[in-house]
Amino acid sequence: MNQLAIHNPANGNLITQVHADDAASVAAKAVRARAAQPGWLAVPLTERKACITRFRAGVVAELEVLAAIMTSETGKPIKMSRNELNGLLGRIDFFLKEVDAQLVTETVFAEGGMTEQIQHIPLGLVANISAWNYPWFVGGNVYIPALLTGNAVLYKPSEFATLTGLAMARLLYDAGVPQDVFITVVGGGEVGQALLEQKIDGLFFTGSYATGARIAQALGPRMVKLQLELGGKDPTYVCENADPKAAAESLADGAMYNTGQSCCSVERIYVHETIYDAFVSAFVETVRGFKVGDPTSEDTYIGAITRAPQLAVLDAQVADAKAKGATLLVGGTRLPGPGNWYAPTVFSNVNHSMELMREESFGPIIGIQKVSGDAQAVQLMNDTRYGLTAGVFTPDEARAKALLSQVNAGSVYWNCCDRVSPRLPWSGHGDSGVGLTLSTYGIQTFTRPKAWHLRSAS
Ligand code: NDP
C-alpha cells in the first residue's frame, strides 16, 4: 500500500503517514460511488438535509480539534482556521435553506392537454479535486450542495490538506452519509490524474491555472461537466478622495490574510498620485505590525507558506522586481526555518514589466503602483489574463460603480476586499476559470435540467 507523508510546514516535522490511493483503488472507489448514487438520490431530501445538519453539528462540536488539524498541516494561523470553520457554518445554513427551491420541478407550459416541465436531476457522480488554502470552504462549496442535490462525491483533498479531508469524511459518515456516497481519494497529483480517468459526470476543480488547463485538456473530449476555480491577480484602485489610512489597513489585510495564500488575495494595488505617499506609509506601518510566527499562537497573523516550492516563486518575483527598479520597503526575503517562511514584503514604484504585477504571488507580498487617474487605473486593472476579483476605494458610490463596471472580474468590491459571500456567485473571468460555486446558481450547478414534454392521452 502506498503511503503519503504529511508534514507540518511551520517546522518541517513529519505529522503522520496515511494510506494513499493508486490507480486501481481509485477505479474501485469510482465504481462503488457510482453504484451508490441512485440509492442516495432515493433518500428523501429532508433526510439528506438532516445528514448535513448533523454534519454541521459535528463541525461545531469538534471545531477546536478541526482547527488544530488544519493549522498543523497547512501552517494557517489558528485564529484563521477557526474563522474558516465558523464561516463554513453560514455556508451550510445557506445551502440548507435554499436547496428545496432549486429542486422543485417547474411547469413552464400547460395548455390543451400539453404540459412542459423542467426537472432538476443530479449530475450523478461528481469528482472534486480541491485546494489546501481554504480546504473547508472550497471543499464544502462543492460536496455540500452536491450531496444535498443527490450526487455521489469522490473527494480528493490536496495532499497538503489530507488530514482535514479525512476529518470531513469521518464527520459526514457520523452524520449518516453512506460510506460509498462520499469517498475520499488520497494522494498527490498522480492520484488526481487517476481520478480524471474514471467514469464521472462532473469534475469540479479548485487550484492553479496550470493544473486546471491540464485537466481541461484531459477531459475536453469526454463530455464531462467541467468547472474550474483557478487563480487570480486581483487589483484594487484607491482613488484620491479615499481615506488613505483606512484603505491601507483594509488592503494590507486583504493582501496578507492567510499569509497571502487566498485565491482572492489583493495582489496588485493602484493608488492615485495625490495620496500615494500617505497610502504607502500607512500600508507599510500596518504590515510592520503583523506578527509572524508559530501558527498555533493566538496572536500570530502571518503563518507558514504551505507549499515549499512557492518560496522559489516569491524569491523570483522579488529578484525580478528589484532588478527592474522597484523599491523594497519591507521584507523581501525568506525567514529562517525549520519550515517554510517568508517575510511580509511590500514594494512601491512597481510597473507591469514586473512578474510581481503580472503573475499570481500566492504569498505575503504586494506591489503598490502610482496612477494618474481613473482611466489609467482601469486600463491597468484590466491588463491581466485573470479576472477573479477587483475593488475600488472611494466614498463616491456612483464613481466606484462606474469604474467597476469597466473591470473584467467575477466579483467586484466597493470599499472592501478579499470577501466571499454564500449568497453571491463565485466565479472567475479569463484564466481565473469557468463555472461557479455558491449562491443558488452554485446549487443548480450540481444538477442538470431534464425537459419533459407531456401530452395527455384524452
Ligand atoms: P494545484 O493546481 O497545485 O493543485 C490543486 C489540486 O489539483 C490538488 O488537489 C492537487 O493535488 C491536484 N493535482 C495536481 N496535479 C494534478 C493533475 N495532473 N491532475 C489532477 N489533479 C492534480 O493548486 P494548489 O493546491 O496549490 O492551490 C492553489 C491555487 O488554487 C492558487 O492558484 C489559487 O489561486 C487557487 N484557488 C482558487 C480558488 C478560487 O475559488 N478561484 C480558491 C482557492 C484556491 P496535490 O495537492 O495532491 O498535488
Residues whose N, C-alpha, C, O or C-beta is under 5 A from the ligand:
A	BS01	NDP	I129 S130 A131 W132 V138 K156 P157 S158 E159 F160 G187 G188 G189 G192 Q193 T206 G207 S208 Y209 T211 E229 L230 G231 G232 S262 C263 S432
